[in-house]
Amino acid sequence: MVDYKDLGERIRTLRRKRSLTQEELAEQVGISASFMGHIERGSRVASLETLVALCNNLKTTPQYLLSASLDDDLMNHMPSDFSPEQRSKLSAFLRVAQDTIEHWSE
């Protein structure tokens, strides 16, 4: 299941870091400013074409935007003796590391 709220928050964060308004990014992507607002709030779903355009304009990857919704392959390869709490903590740590790496590359 896609976490549309997290997706929207990531888009909003990247848009703001690039000092773009919703209207400016919406125009670059080819959608209305109203729809952009809905995407950022997670109340509407972007098409695949819109998602690709957002990635290109925000200089990011679909993996970053959807990371809260994707199964983490590393999670499938963790030692079997990890508790659910340890798995959760490691997953959270990896997301923070991924976010930090994404911000360094800007």
C-alpha positions in Angstrom: 0.0 0.0 0.0 1.3 3.4 -0.9 1.7 6.0 1.9 0.4 9.0 0.0 0.8 11.3 2.9 4.5 10.5 3.2 4.9 10.8 -0.5 3.4 14.3 -0.5 5.5 15.4 2.5 8.7 14.4 0.6 7.5 16.3 -2.5 6.7 19.3 -0.4 10.1 19.2 1.4 12.1 18.9 -1.9 10.0 21.7 -3.5 10.7 24.0 -0.7 14.4 23.3 -0.7 14.4 24.3 -4.3 12.5 27.5 -3.4 9.6 26.7 -5.7 6.0 27.5 -5.0 3.3 24.9 -5.6 2.2 26.9 -8.7 5.7 26.9 -10.2 6.3 23.2 -9.7 2.8 22.4 -11.0 3.4 24.4 -14.1 6.8 22.6 -14.7 5.1 19.3 -14.2 2.0 20.1 -16.3 -0.7 19.9 -13.6 -2.8 22.5 -11.8 -1.6 24.2 -8.6 -4.7 22.8 -6.9 -3.9 19.2 -7.8 -0.3 19.8 -6.6 -1.7 20.8 -3.3 -3.7 17.6 -3.1 -0.7 15.5 -4.0 1.3 17.2 -1.2 -1.5 16.6 1.3 -1.9 13.0 0.2 -5.5 13.5 -0.7 -5.1 12.7 -4.4 -3.1 10.2 -6.3 -0.6 11.3 -9.0 -0.4 9.4 -12.2 2.8 7.6 -13.1 3.5 10.3 -15.7 3.1 13.0 -13.0 5.3 11.1 -10.6 8.1 10.8 -13.2 7.8 14.5 -14.0 8.0 15.3 -10.3 11.1 13.2 -10.0 12.7 14.9 -13.0 11.9 18.4 -11.8 12.9 17.8 -8.2 16.0 15.9 -9.1 15.1 12.8 -7.1 14.2 9.2 -7.6 10.9 7.3 -7.3 12.6 5.2 -4.7 13.2 8.2 -2.5 9.6 9.5 -2.9 8.1 6.1 -2.3 10.5 4.8 0.3 8.0 4.7 3.1 5.8 2.4 0.9 8.4 0.1 -0.6 9.4 -3.2 1.0 13.0 -2.9 2.0 15.0 -5.7 0.5 17.5 -5.5 3.3 14.6 -6.2 5.7 14.1 -9.6 4.0 17.8 -10.4 4.6 18.0 -9.6 8.3 19.2 -12.2 10.7 16.2 -14.4 11.7 16.9 -13.8 15.4 16.1 -10.0 15.1 13.0 -9.1 17.1 10.2 -7.1 15.4 11.4 -4.1 17.5 15.0 -4.5 16.3 13.7 -4.8 12.7 11.7 -1.6 13.1 14.6 0.3 14.6 16.9 -0.8 11.8 14.3 0.2 9.2 13.9 3.6 10.7 17.7 4.1 10.9 18.0 3.1 7.2 15.3 5.6 6.2 17.1 8.4 8.1 20.4 7.4 6.4 18.6 7.4 3.0 17.1 10.8 3.6 20.5 12.2 4.7 22.2 10.8 1.6 19.5 12.3 -0.6 20.0 15.7 1.0 23.8 15.6 0.5 23.4 15.0 -3.2 21.4 18.2 -3.7 
